[in-house]
Amino acid sequence: MYDVFGLGQCSLDYVGTFDVYPAADSKQEFHGMIIQGGGPVATALVALSRWGLRCCFTGVIGDDGFGNAIRSSLEEEEVDVGGLLVRKGESSQFAFIIAEPATGRRTILWRRPTGGALEPDEVDSERLTRSKILHTDGLFIEAALHAAAVARRAGLRVVVDAGTLREGMLELASFADAFIASETFARALAGDDDPLEICRRLAALGPSLTGVTLGPAGYVALHGERIIQKPAHRVTVLDTTGCGDVFHAGVTYGLLRGWDPEKSLDLANWAAAAVSTRPGGRTGIPSLSELRARGFA
């Protein structure tokens, strides 16, 4: 049995810290570089595994050095990678991330995996149906839709990390129990509409919990007719890479524990802020002991 079946992106991230964002056609020294695994679903599973949950991951890598590092980064965190597919002769997803502590910004330069997308018939339905929650980012949309349909038929709950508005994402929302969108997704969907109205629009598609993350402004969420809205925790920001990934991990953790949505979102909000205080998306993930100290475990 698994607690969480993750389907989506995995990456190898090189994160460099810059005092000032480099101008075009210039040279800029960076410092504090860190190399670690990344990707929305992969990073969420790392957080959930550290918090004591049994997780398995399905995604795509190439048979290159980056792919080997991605696999190792998950295995070291005790995430089952039996569903990680290797595309022979292809390259894995890679990102170079420019973090600017002075402004709290980060810029991601990335390359998607060059191999074929995960196909629906490559989803391990046996592993999926032995899980309790499907956690996906919708990158491989056909596979994600298939997995979500299988999950719902099997009685699993579905959490969607909606970072980018891609074709099929709104259809995926119809299978979701929790659909939490980024501010980027929300703007692509509805321009400058009130985030709460976007939550209502998403809720009409079926999810019982919808939300929009708003960076330093925190988040707004809707559960039935109940509005939940809180600012981000005030911290000294070093690098915001992975904040959204771990926010979604908090939602998944709380859903699995059967918590009230506000408690799940409180964990998500606090854990995301903690991530921003350290370089990379995984270094600052709070430990299980830290969760216990704050009453979250």
N, C-alpha and C positions, 0 to 999 in steps of 0.2 A: 504493500500500500504506500501511496505517496500523499502528501498533503497538497502539493501544488505541482501542476504540470505547466511548464512555461514553453511558449512557442513564439519565436520572433528573432530579434537581432542579437548578435554577439559580435564584439569588435575587440581589437587591440588598440588601446589609446596611448599616445605619447602626449603628455601634458607639460607645457612649459609656461613658466610665470614671467610676464613682461611688465616692466614699470609703465611703459607707454606703448600703445598699439603702434606697430611699425607703419611708417608712411610708405607709399609705393616707391619702388626703385631705390630702397634704402637698405642698410644693414642695421639690425637691432639685436643686441645681446639679450639672451634670456637666461634664467637661472631656475634652480629647483625642479629640474625635469623629473617626472615620474613616469614609469611604464607599467600599465596594468590593464587587465581586462575591462571591457566596457560593453555598452549596448543596453537598451532599456529593460528588456526582459531578463537578460543574463545578470545584470547588476541587481535587479529586484530579487532574483533567486538567491544571489549571494547574501543579501540582507536577510532573507527569510530563513536560509540555512543557518546563518549565525544566530538567529533567534530560536533555533531548535526545531524547525520544520523540515520535513523530508521532501526534497524537491528533485524534479527531473526536468531536463531541458531538451528541446528540439529546435534545431536551427541548421545553418549551413556554414561550412568553412571550406577553404581550399587546402590542398596538401602542401602548403608552404610553411615557413617558419612562424609567421603570424598565427596560422591556424593551430600549430602545435602549442603556441603560447596561450591562445584562447582556451583550448581544451584543458591545459594544465591549470589555468587560473580558476576554472570551474571545479576540476577534480580536487584541487587543494582545499576548496571550500565545501567539499563533500556533496556537491551537486551531481546527480546521476546524469552522465552525458551519453547514455546508450542511444539516445535519439539524435545525436549530433552527426550530421551527414557530411562526408568529405567528398568534394567535387575534385576529381583527379585532374591535374594540370591547370587548376584555377587558383585565383588569389582570394584571400580572406578579406573581410571588412577591416578597414584600418582608418584611424583618425589621428590628426594632429590638432591639439587643442591649445589655444592661446588664452591663458587666464590673466586677467588684469585686476589684482586685488584693490588697486586704488579706486576703481570704478565699480567693482562687483560684476563686471561683464566677463563673458567668455565667448570665444569664437571657435567654431568647430569646422575644420577642413577635413572632409571624409571621402572615402571611396567605398561604395557598396561592394559586396562580394561579386566576383566576375562569373561565378558558376551559376547554373540554373536555379531559379527560385524553388523553394520547398513546394512540392506538389501534394495535393490532398491524399493521394494513395501512399505517400511517404510518411504520413502521420501515424505513429504507433498507437492505434486505438486501444490496444491492451493496456499499455502504460497509462493512457489517458483515462480510461474507465476505471482504473484502480486508484485514481486520484480523487481529491475532494473539490479542487478549484482549478479551473483553466485561467491562466494569466497570459495575455497576449497583447502585442502592440500593433497587430494588423499589417506588419510589413509584408508578409507572404499572404496576401489577402485571400486567395482561393483556399489555401491550406487552413488559414485562420477561420474562415467561414465554415469549412467542413468540420474542423475540430470543435467549433462552438456548437454546431448542430448535434454532433455526437455527444458532446458534454451535456447539453440540455436534455437529450433523450435519456441519458444515463443518470440524470438527477444531480449533476455537478453544477456548481455556481461558476459564473464567468465574470472576470474582471478585465476591462480593456483600458490600457494606457494609450490614450489617443493623443499622441504627440504631434502628428501631422495628418492633415485632411487628405486622405488618399481615396481613390475610387473604391467603393465597397465598404468604407468605414461606417457609414450610416446604416447599412444593412447589418453590419456586425453589431451595431448598437442594439438591434432588435433581439439579439440573443443574450445581451449582457445583464447581469444583476447590478454591476457598478461600472459606470462609464465616466472616467475622469479625463477631461481634455486639458491640453495646455492652452495658454493664452494665444499662441500661434495658431493652433487648430481653431479656436473660437473666432479669431479675426478672419481666417480664411472662410469659415462657414457663414459668418453673419456680420462682417465688417466691425464697426464700432458699437454694435448693440450691447446693451447692458448684459454682463455675464450671467446675471440671474435669469434673464429671458432666454439666454442660450441654454441654461440648465433646463428650463421648462420645455424648450423645443426638443432637447435630447430625451427628456423624460417621456415625452409623448411617443417616442419610438419603442419604449418598453422598459428601460432600466429603472429599478427602484431607487437607486442612488446615482445622481449625476453631479458633476462638479467641474469647475474651471480653476486651474491654478494660476496665480497672478504674480508670481515672483515675489518681490519685496512686499507687495500688498497682501500676500497671503492667499486666500482661496475663498470661493463661494460655492456652496453645495445645496442640493435640494433632495430631501427624502420625503416622498409624498408631498404634503403641503408645508412641511417643516423646512425653514430656511436656516442653514448653518453657515456662518460667515465669520472668519477670524483673520487677523493680520499675521504676517510671518513673525517668528521669534526674532528678537533683536540679537544679532551675533556679529562678530567681526568676520566678514566674508573674505575668503582667500580664493575660492574656486567653486563655481556653482555647477560644475559637471556632476551629473548623477543625482541632483536634488529631486528632479521629477521622478526618476526611476525609483528612488527610495520612498518618496511620497506614496507612490502606487503600492510599494511593498507594504507600507503601513496599512493601507486600505485592505489589502488582501489578508494580512495578518489578523486584523480586527474582524473581518467577515468570517474567517475560519474559526475564530474564538467565539463567535456569536455575540459580539459586543454591539452596543448602541452605536449607530453611525458616527455620532459626535465624538465618542471615545476613539474610534478608529481614525478619524480625521485628526484628532489631537495628536495621536502617535505619528501619523503621517507628517504633520506640520512640524513637529519637534524633531523628528529624525531627519527630515530634509534639511532643516536649518543646521543640524549638527554636521551633515555631510559637507556643507559649504565652508566650514571652518578649516578643512584639510584639503590637500591637493588630490585631484582625481576623484572619481565617483565612488570609490570603495574604501579609501583610507579612513574616512570619517564616519562610516556606518556605526551607530551606537552598538555596544555589545549587549548581550542578553542580561548581564548583571546591571548595566545601566538602565535597561528597560525595567527591570525589577525594582530598581531604586526609585523610579518615577511611577510605579504602580501600573506598568503596562505588561507585566508578565507574572 
